[in-house]
Amino acid sequence: MRSILGIVLATIGVSLWFWGGFRLAGKKSFLWKIHALGISDTIGSIFILAGLLVRSFEYWPHIILAMAAIGFWGTALSFVLARLGNESIPQENTEEEDAV
Protein backbone atom coordinates (compact mmCIF):
# COMPACT_ATOMS: atom_id res chain seq x y z
CA MET A 1 0.00 0.00 0.00
CA ARG A 2 2.84 2.38 0.86
CA SER A 3 4.59 1.76 -2.43
CA ILE A 4 1.40 2.41 -4.42
CA LEU A 5 0.80 5.69 -2.57
CA GLY A 6 4.42 6.70 -3.14
CA ILE A 7 4.15 6.00 -6.86
CA VAL A 8 0.88 7.95 -7.09
CA LEU A 9 2.41 10.98 -5.35
CA ALA A 10 5.51 10.87 -7.55
CA THR A 11 3.35 10.55 -10.67
CA ILE A 12 1.34 13.61 -9.64
CA GLY A 13 4.61 15.50 -9.16
CA VAL A 14 5.99 14.56 -12.57
CA SER A 15 2.62 15.45 -14.13
CA LEU A 16 2.85 18.91 -12.57
CA TRP A 17 6.35 19.30 -13.98
CA PHE A 18 5.11 18.51 -17.49
CA TRP A 19 2.01 20.70 -17.05
CA GLY A 20 4.22 23.67 -16.17
CA GLY A 21 6.49 22.99 -19.11
CA PHE A 22 3.62 22.78 -21.58
CA ARG A 23 2.22 26.08 -20.29
CA LEU A 24 5.35 27.81 -21.65
CA ALA A 25 4.00 27.38 -25.18
CA GLY A 26 0.92 29.52 -24.45
CA LYS A 27 0.23 33.09 -25.53
CA LYS A 28 0.27 34.64 -22.06
CA SER A 29 2.88 37.14 -20.89
CA PHE A 30 6.41 36.06 -20.05
CA LEU A 31 5.97 36.77 -16.33
CA TRP A 32 2.78 34.70 -16.19
CA LYS A 33 4.59 31.80 -17.86
CA ILE A 34 7.51 31.98 -15.42
CA HIS A 35 5.09 32.19 -12.49
CA ALA A 36 3.13 29.12 -13.64
CA LEU A 37 6.33 27.19 -14.28
CA GLY A 38 7.76 28.13 -10.87
CA ILE A 39 4.63 27.09 -9.01
CA SER A 40 4.17 23.80 -10.86
CA ASP A 41 7.86 22.97 -10.55
CA THR A 42 7.94 23.67 -6.80
CA ILE A 43 4.74 21.80 -5.97
CA GLY A 44 5.63 18.96 -8.34
CA SER A 45 9.01 18.54 -6.65
CA ILE A 46 7.37 18.50 -3.22
CA PHE A 47 4.93 15.81 -4.39
CA ILE A 48 7.81 13.70 -5.70
CA LEU A 49 9.63 14.05 -2.38
CA ALA A 50 6.43 13.19 -0.51
CA GLY A 51 6.24 10.01 -2.59
CA LEU A 52 9.82 9.20 -1.63
CA LEU A 53 9.02 9.91 2.01
CA VAL A 54 6.12 7.46 1.96
CA ARG A 55 8.21 4.76 0.28
CA SER A 56 11.38 5.09 2.37
CA PHE A 57 10.62 6.68 5.70
CA GLU A 58 14.08 5.96 7.15
CA TYR A 59 15.46 8.96 5.23
CA TRP A 60 12.85 11.37 6.60
CA PRO A 61 15.28 14.04 7.92
CA HIS A 62 16.92 14.41 4.53
CA ILE A 63 13.64 14.41 2.62
CA ILE A 64 12.01 16.95 4.96
CA LEU A 65 15.07 19.20 4.64
CA ALA A 66 14.90 18.94 0.85
CA MET A 67 11.17 19.76 0.91
CA ALA A 68 11.79 22.84 3.04
CA ALA A 69 14.63 23.99 0.80
CA ILE A 70 12.58 23.54 -2.36
CA GLY A 71 9.61 25.32 -0.79
CA PHE A 72 11.72 28.27 0.35
CA TRP A 73 13.99 28.67 -2.66
CA GLY A 74 11.23 28.11 -5.21
CA THR A 75 9.17 30.87 -3.61
CA ALA A 76 12.16 33.20 -3.20
CA LEU A 77 13.26 32.73 -6.80
CA SER A 78 9.74 33.41 -8.10
CA PHE A 79 9.61 36.59 -6.01
CA VAL A 80 12.99 37.79 -7.32
CA LEU A 81 12.03 37.08 -10.93
CA ALA A 82 8.74 38.94 -10.48
CA ARG A 83 10.51 41.94 -8.98
CA LEU A 84 13.09 42.01 -11.78
CA GLY A 85 10.38 41.66 -14.40
CA ASN A 86 8.30 44.38 -12.79
CA GLU A 87 11.22 46.83 -12.80
CA SER A 88 11.78 46.36 -16.52
CA ILE A 89 8.17 47.35 -17.33
CA PRO A 90 7.79 51.14 -17.57
CA GLN A 91 5.40 52.43 -14.93
CA GLU A 92 3.12 55.44 -15.34
CA ASN A 93 3.95 58.48 -13.23
CA THR A 94 1.75 59.05 -10.23
CA GLU A 95 0.59 62.43 -8.98
CA GLU A 96 3.09 62.30 -6.11
CA GLU A 97 6.01 61.91 -8.52
CA ASP A 98 4.73 64.77 -10.69
CA ALA A 99 4.55 67.09 -7.67
CA VAL A 100 8.25 66.60 -6.88
C-alpha positions as CSV (number, residue, x, y, z in Angstrom):
1,M,0.0,0.0,0.0
2,R,2.8,2.4,0.9
3,S,4.6,1.8,-2.4
4,I,1.4,2.4,-4.4
5,L,0.8,5.7,-2.6
6,G,4.4,6.7,-3.1
7,I,4.1,6.0,-6.9
8,V,0.9,7.9,-7.1
9,L,2.4,11.0,-5.3
10,A,5.5,10.9,-7.5
11,T,3.3,10.6,-10.7
12,I,1.3,13.6,-9.6
13,G,4.6,15.5,-9.2
14,V,6.0,14.6,-12.6
15,S,2.6,15.5,-14.1
16,L,2.8,18.9,-12.6
17,W,6.4,19.3,-14.0
18,F,5.1,18.5,-17.5
19,W,2.0,20.7,-17.1
20,G,4.2,23.7,-16.2
21,G,6.5,23.0,-19.1
22,F,3.6,22.8,-21.6
23,R,2.2,26.1,-20.3
24,L,5.3,27.8,-21.6
25,A,4.0,27.4,-25.2
26,G,0.9,29.5,-24.5
27,K,0.2,33.1,-25.5
28,K,0.3,34.6,-22.1
29,S,2.9,37.1,-20.9
30,F,6.4,36.1,-20.1
31,L,6.0,36.8,-16.3
32,W,2.8,34.7,-16.2
33,K,4.6,31.8,-17.9
34,I,7.5,32.0,-15.4
35,H,5.1,32.2,-12.5
36,A,3.1,29.1,-13.6
37,L,6.3,27.2,-14.3
38,G,7.8,28.1,-10.9
39,I,4.6,27.1,-9.0
40,S,4.2,23.8,-10.9
41,D,7.9,23.0,-10.5
42,T,7.9,23.7,-6.8
43,I,4.7,21.8,-6.0
44,G,5.6,19.0,-8.3
45,S,9.0,18.5,-6.6
46,I,7.4,18.5,-3.2
47,F,4.9,15.8,-4.4
48,I,7.8,13.7,-5.7
49,L,9.6,14.1,-2.4
50,A,6.4,13.2,-0.5
51,G,6.2,10.0,-2.6
52,L,9.8,9.2,-1.6
53,L,9.0,9.9,2.0
54,V,6.1,7.5,2.0
55,R,8.2,4.8,0.3
56,S,11.4,5.1,2.4
57,F,10.6,6.7,5.7
58,E,14.1,6.0,7.1
59,Y,15.5,9.0,5.2
60,W,12.9,11.4,6.6
61,P,15.3,14.0,7.9
62,H,16.9,14.4,4.5
63,I,13.6,14.4,2.6
64,I,12.0,17.0,5.0
65,L,15.1,19.2,4.6
66,A,14.9,18.9,0.8
67,M,11.2,19.8,0.9
68,A,11.8,22.8,3.0
69,A,14.6,24.0,0.8
70,I,12.6,23.5,-2.4
71,G,9.6,25.3,-0.8
72,F,11.7,28.3,0.3
73,W,14.0,28.7,-2.7
74,G,11.2,28.1,-5.2
75,T,9.2,30.9,-3.6
76,A,12.2,33.2,-3.2
77,L,13.3,32.7,-6.8
78,S,9.7,33.4,-8.1
79,F,9.6,36.6,-6.0
80,V,13.0,37.8,-7.3
81,L,12.0,37.1,-10.9
82,A,8.7,38.9,-10.5
83,R,10.5,41.9,-9.0
84,L,13.1,42.0,-11.8
85,G,10.4,41.7,-14.4
86,N,8.3,44.4,-12.8
87,E,11.2,46.8,-12.8
88,S,11.8,46.4,-16.5
89,I,8.2,47.3,-17.3
90,P,7.8,51.1,-17.6
91,Q,5.4,52.4,-14.9
92,E,3.1,55.4,-15.3
93,N,4.0,58.5,-13.2
94,T,1.7,59.1,-10.2
95,E,0.6,62.4,-9.0
96,E,3.1,62.3,-6.1
97,E,6.0,61.9,-8.5
98,D,4.7,64.8,-10.7
99,A,4.6,67.1,-7.7
100,V,8.3,66.6,-6.9
